[in-house]
Amino acid sequence: MWTVIKYKKNNYYQMKQSLIFFLDDSAKFYRPEIRYKKKTKNIDRKFCLPILNNYVFCYSKKFENSFSIEKCKYLKGVDYFLGGYNHNQAQI
């Protein structure tokens, strides 16, 4: 079941690791981003800019049980889970 998670700013990888630890490597994450190069002083630098800012899509079979989402709300890096994910699975 897919859900949308808002994570704390600059804590994406910490949130991802805590969810993987809790959900047993069955979690799949989707975070669309724009990658671009910027040239400064004859040096090419690569940058990644997330399109959805602090939001990420996450899939796991354990999200079918609402009790597991209540536990995940208090993991490190997680700000909150968007509500209504049960009814909007077709749109997600």
N, C-alpha and C positions, 0 to 999 in steps of 0.2 A: 504494500500500500504506500502511495506517495504522500508526502507531507512537505510543507514549506516551513523552514526554520530561519529565524532571524538570529544571527550570531553577533556577539559583541565585537566592536570595531577592532581590527587587526588581530583577532583571535580565531581565524578560520581553521588553521591547522591544529590548534589545541582542541577546538570543538570537534573537529573531524576525528582526531585520535581518541577522544573520550567516548564518542559515539561508536566507533569501531570496537573499542574495548567492551562497551556495554552490549552491543548488538552482535558480537561474534563474527566479524568480517563479512557478514551478509549484507551490509549496508552499501548502497550505491549512491553516489553524490553527483549532482549536475549543477555546475556553476558556470554559466556562460561568461566569457570574457573576451575583450578586445586586446589583441597583441599588436604592438607597433614598435617601430624603431625611431630613435631620435638621435640626430647627429649633433654632438657638441664638441667643439675643439678637435675636429677630425677623429673623433671616437664615436663609433656606433654603439648606442645603448638600447637594450631591449626592455620594454615595459609591458605589464599586464594590467588592464583596467577591468574590474568586474562590472558587468552590465547592470546587474540587479543590486548593486551596492552591498549591503550586509545580509542578503537573503540567499538561500541555497535550497535546492530541491533534494530530498532524501527519500530513498526507497528501502523498505525492509518489510519482511513478513510479520515481524513483531509489532508493527504499528497497527495491525488489525485489532489488537487488544488496547483499549484506552488506558489501562493501568500502566503499561510500559511507557506510554507517552508522559504520564504523570511523573514517572521516575526520571525520565530523560530531561524534564524541564530544569532540573537542578544540577545538571552536569556542567563541568567547566567550559566556559566559552559560549554557552547557549543563553540567548537573551529571552526568547519565547518561541512557541510554536503557534503558527496561525491556525485559528479555529475554522471549522467547516470543511476539513479535509475529507471527512467520510462522505459527504454529499457531493463533492466536486471532483471525484476521481476521474471522470471522463474529460473534464477540462484540463486537469493537470497532466 
